[in-house]
Amino acid sequence: MEKAEVECCDVTCVHEDMIQKVKKLLPEEELIKELADFYKVFGDATRVKILCVLLESEMCVCDLAELLEMTQSAISHQLRVLKQMKLVKNRREGKTVYYSLADGHIQNIISQGMEHIQE
């Protein structure tokens, strides 16, 4: 990855009118924290793999563990995190629990992220 150089102003000039305008439009601090926590979930490769798998097909924990060559316990732990953040949902069919993406937003987030890194 290329190291980007950051350009800075040559003089200090605060544009108070623009600052006040933008300050009024910023989301509340709690909402910003929730958004940051949401994106932290994507900071783990295993969770991203699980989301990519579920993008293709609904699956049970057993199948996810087999496909990703991990223990069911490890998969369950990651699914718990994903479920808490409302990224996945589950349904029970007899003794089997199937997981899928919570909604279309998740598919868009993953797709846009992939597009961005492949540019």
C-alpha positions as CSV (number, residue, x, y, z in Angstrom):
1,M,0.0,0.0,0.0
2,E,1.3,3.5,-0.9
3,K,2.1,5.9,1.9
4,A,0.1,9.0,1.3
5,E,1.6,12.3,2.2
6,V,-0.7,14.7,4.1
7,E,-0.6,18.3,2.9
8,C,-1.1,21.1,5.5
9,C,-2.0,24.8,5.3
10,D,1.0,27.2,5.1
11,V,-0.9,29.6,7.3
12,T,-3.4,29.3,10.2
13,C,-6.7,30.7,9.1
14,V,-9.8,29.5,10.9
15,H,-13.1,29.8,8.9
16,E,-15.5,30.3,11.9
17,D,-18.7,30.5,9.8
18,M,-18.0,27.1,8.1
19,I,-17.0,25.5,11.5
20,Q,-20.3,26.7,13.1
21,K,-22.4,25.5,10.1
22,V,-20.8,22.0,10.1
23,K,-20.9,21.7,13.9
24,K,-24.7,22.0,13.8
25,L,-24.9,19.2,11.2
26,L,-22.7,16.7,13.0
27,P,-24.5,13.7,14.5
28,E,-24.5,13.5,18.3
29,E,-21.5,12.0,20.0
30,E,-23.3,8.8,21.0
31,L,-24.4,8.1,17.4
32,I,-20.8,8.6,16.2
33,K,-19.6,6.1,18.8
34,E,-22.2,3.6,17.7
35,L,-21.1,4.0,14.1
36,A,-17.4,3.6,15.0
37,D,-18.4,0.4,16.9
38,F,-20.3,-0.8,13.9
39,Y,-17.3,-0.4,11.7
40,K,-15.0,-2.1,14.2
41,V,-16.9,-5.3,13.6
42,F,-15.4,-5.3,10.0
43,G,-11.9,-5.1,11.5
44,D,-11.8,-8.8,12.0
45,A,-11.0,-11.1,9.0
46,T,-13.0,-14.0,10.4
47,R,-16.1,-11.9,10.7
48,V,-15.7,-10.6,7.2
49,K,-15.2,-14.1,5.9
50,I,-18.5,-15.2,7.6
51,L,-20.3,-12.2,6.1
52,C,-18.9,-13.0,2.7
53,V,-20.1,-16.7,3.0
54,L,-23.5,-15.5,4.2
55,L,-23.6,-13.2,1.2
56,E,-23.7,-16.3,-0.9
57,S,-25.9,-18.6,1.1
58,E,-27.7,-19.0,4.4
59,M,-25.7,-21.5,6.5
60,C,-25.8,-23.4,9.9
61,V,-22.9,-23.1,12.4
62,C,-21.7,-26.7,11.4
63,D,-21.4,-25.8,7.7
64,L,-19.7,-22.4,8.5
65,A,-17.2,-24.2,10.7
66,E,-16.4,-26.8,8.1
67,L,-16.1,-24.3,5.3
68,L,-13.9,-21.9,7.2
69,E,-11.9,-24.7,8.9
70,M,-12.7,-23.5,12.4
71,T,-14.3,-24.9,15.5
72,Q,-18.0,-24.4,16.0
73,S,-17.2,-22.6,19.2
74,A,-15.1,-20.0,17.4
75,I,-17.8,-19.5,14.7
76,S,-20.5,-19.2,17.4
77,H,-18.4,-16.5,19.2
78,Q,-18.1,-14.5,16.0
79,L,-21.7,-14.9,15.1
80,R,-22.7,-13.6,18.5
81,V,-20.7,-10.4,17.8
82,L,-22.3,-10.1,14.4
83,K,-25.8,-10.7,15.8
84,Q,-25.3,-8.1,18.5
85,M,-24.4,-5.5,15.8
86,K,-27.5,-6.6,13.8
87,L,-25.4,-7.8,10.9
88,V,-26.8,-11.3,10.9
89,K,-30.0,-13.0,11.9
90,N,-30.9,-16.6,12.6
91,R,-33.8,-19.0,12.3
92,R,-34.3,-22.4,13.8
93,E,-35.4,-25.4,11.8
94,G,-35.8,-28.4,14.2
95,K,-32.4,-28.8,15.9
96,T,-30.5,-26.7,13.3
97,V,-30.0,-23.0,13.5
98,Y,-29.4,-21.2,10.2
99,Y,-27.7,-17.8,9.9
100,S,-28.1,-15.2,7.1
101,L,-27.3,-11.5,6.6
102,A,-29.7,-9.3,8.5
103,D,-30.7,-7.2,5.5
104,G,-29.6,-5.7,2.1
105,H,-27.6,-3.0,3.7
106,I,-24.9,-5.5,4.8
107,Q,-24.6,-6.7,1.2
108,N,-24.2,-3.1,0.0
109,I,-21.5,-2.4,2.7
110,I,-19.5,-5.4,1.7
111,S,-19.9,-4.8,-2.0
112,Q,-18.9,-1.1,-1.7
113,G,-15.9,-2.0,0.5
114,M,-14.7,-4.5,-2.1
115,E,-15.1,-2.0,-4.9
116,H,-13.2,0.6,-3.0
117,I,-10.2,-1.6,-2.2
118,Q,-10.1,-3.0,-5.8
119,E,-9.8,0.5,-7.4
